[in-house]
Amino acid sequence: MLTYLRKRKGLSQQELANTLKISRSAIGMYETGKREPDLETLEVFADFYNVDMNTLTGKAPIKEQTNKLPDNAVPVDFSHLKRIPILGRIAAGAPIYAEENIEGYTFTDLNGGAEYFALRVRGDSMNAARIFDGDIVIIRRQDIVENGEIAAVLIDDQDATLKRFSRSGNIVTLMPQSTNPKHKPFVYDLKETNVQILGLVVKVEFRPS
């Protein structure tokens, strides 16, 4: 279906990728069925192709959406929303927005000139801070945070971690905030370990219960 809709518009995969700000390889995987687009990405496709969601998922025949609104419709302005990538993982030595890291997109109403990305939470190391497994956290890119703030941090060659950050001299402590006693603080000496702050957690999108 996605291939048909793209060709109906007379676009190549690369042209579509440039227009929607989605990687060409991701579009290829969506079209071949090797990868399923998430809800936010489906909404981007539906809006661009002017079809409904059931058409994209194969649950309805292709039908152009009508621009006619019901009489009781209340207009909503989405122009202030900013589309940002959801990163499944961030590994040392790799570009933060590498195609293989992006698992979808979300939207935020945070404004200003800052750069944002999102991470999907895995595990319960921050559940006492009401950040639960499966939640999506919105992170503002910055390389400095205040002691006690929750940050996304990269340690040497490990994946990024989400913890409360504290620094005293050359000693950095990453503190979990969990009801699970197995999670302990991590303490690093900056003379021996590379600690890179990726950004500050500014918003949490809670997973539906």
Stockholm file with secondary structure:
# STOCKHOLM 1.0

chainA/1-209         MLTYLRKRKGLSQQELANTLKISRSAIGMYETGKREPDLETLEVFADFYNVDMNTLTGKAPIKEQTNKLPDNAVPVDFSHLKRIPILGRIAAGAPIYAEENIEGYTFTDLNGGAEYFALRVRGDSMNAARIFDGDIVIIRRQDIVENGEIAAVLIDDQDATLKRFSRSGNIVTLMPQSTNPKHKPFVYDLKETNVQILGLVVKVEFRPS
#=GR chainA/1-209 SS CHHHHHHHTTCCHHHHHHHHTCCHHHHHHHHHTSSCCCHHHHHHHHHHHTBCHHHHTTSSCCCBCCCCCCTTCCCCCCTTCEEEEEESCCBTTSCTTCGGGEEEEEEECCCSSCCEEEEECCSSTTGGGTCCTTCEEEEEECSCCCTTCEEEEEETTSBCEEEEEEEETTEEEEECCCSCTTCCCEEEETTTSCEEEEEEEEEEECCCC
#=GC SS_cons         CHHHHHHHTTCCHHHHHHHHTCCHHHHHHHHHTSSCCCHHHHHHHHHHHTBCHHHHTTSSCCCBCCCCCCTTCCCCCCTTCEEEEEESCCBTTSCTTCGGGEEEEEEECCCSSCCEEEEECCSSTTGGGTCCTTCEEEEEECSCCCTTCEEEEEETTSBCEEEEEEEETTEEEEECCCSCTTCCCEEEETTTSCEEEEEEEEEEECCCC
//
